[in-house]
Amino acid sequence: MAEMAFLLDLEGTLVKDKSYTPFPEALEFTKKLDSMGIPWIVATNNSTEKPLELIKILKSKGFNINEQKLLSPSLLAIDTLKKESIKSIYFLGTEKIKSFFQESGFEVKDDYKVDAVVVGRDKEVNFKKLKTATSAIVLNNAKLYSYHMNRIILDRDGLVSPSVGAIATCLSYAGNCPVISFGKPSKLYFEEAFKLVGIKDPTKVYMISDDPFSDLAGGKKIAGFRTVFVLSGKYSSPDILNSIEEDLRPDYVFKNIKECERLLGWSK
């Protein structure tokens, strides 16, 4: 049995952005893990691509990935909504994910009379959409779900914008209701991640990410695994860690995933 396993964030860690251009060192790192028999998965909060399509994209980029090596909020979303007997949703997100919900048996409506509001990555969010979502929560008692709780996202132009978690938090505040997250750092997400890598002991699992808030601090608090912050994504300076409680700060800070190879000799 493997003595360690890795949960690898996607954007900013394995790939540069939504173009899914891989960092060369990321391809090298995952190949090294495979050669050493160390289990790993892409633990992503991606809310723009269907899971199977994302696998195809990453395969075309050179990653050795399959359905057992990808954990996406979309997969957890379907299971969760069905268990909660949700039939209709108002969705903020891409047409690809909208069709994914429709294919999975949900009625995706463009008005507020729905069972739930689901927040994904929507680059065309506007006042009308926010108004409809808020009305669903306040006037129709709709539940609020979010693909994840990330604060910001790095765009291709090098600037950052509010991410899914920021929009979900806005709606939660407006509707005075809780938001249920499918992705990192939900307990459900990390429990499934541990199943995929086949290791129950969280101290033997490393989460590598460019997001020190949701992925790392949140994950450490909820799941208790080891955390690795890489400066290859949305934050280029470790100074951002000063805003995080000391006991939730990452165990390691590296320039990029290449430097994570040092961990392979620290597993015992």
Sequence and secondary structure as in RCSB ss.txt:
>XXXX:A:sequence
MAEMAFLLDLEGTLVKDKSYTPFPEALEFTKKLDSMGIPWIVATNNSTEKPLELIKILKSKGFNINEQKLLSPSL
LAIDTLKKESIKSIYFLGTEKIKSFFQESGFEVKDDYKVDAVVVGRDKEVNFKKLKTATSAIVLNNAKLYSYHMN
RIILDRDGLVSPSVGAIATCLSYAGNCPVISFGKPSKLYFEEAFKLVGIKDPTKVYMISDDPFSDLAGGKKIAGF
RTVFVLSGKYSSPDILNSIEEDLRPDYVFKNIKECERLLGWSK
>XXXX:A:secstr
  S EEEE SBTTTBSSTT  B HHHHHHHHHHHHHT  EEEE    SS HHHHHHHHHHTT    GGGEE HHH
HHHHHHHHTT  EEEEES HHHHHHHHHTT EE SSS SSEEEE   TT  HHHHHHHHHHHHHS  EEEES   
 EEE TTS EEE HHHHHHHHHHHHT  EEESSTT HHHHHHHHHHHT   GGGEEEEES IIIIIIIHHHHH  
EEEEETTSS SSGGGGGGS GGGS SEEESSGGGGGGGGGS  
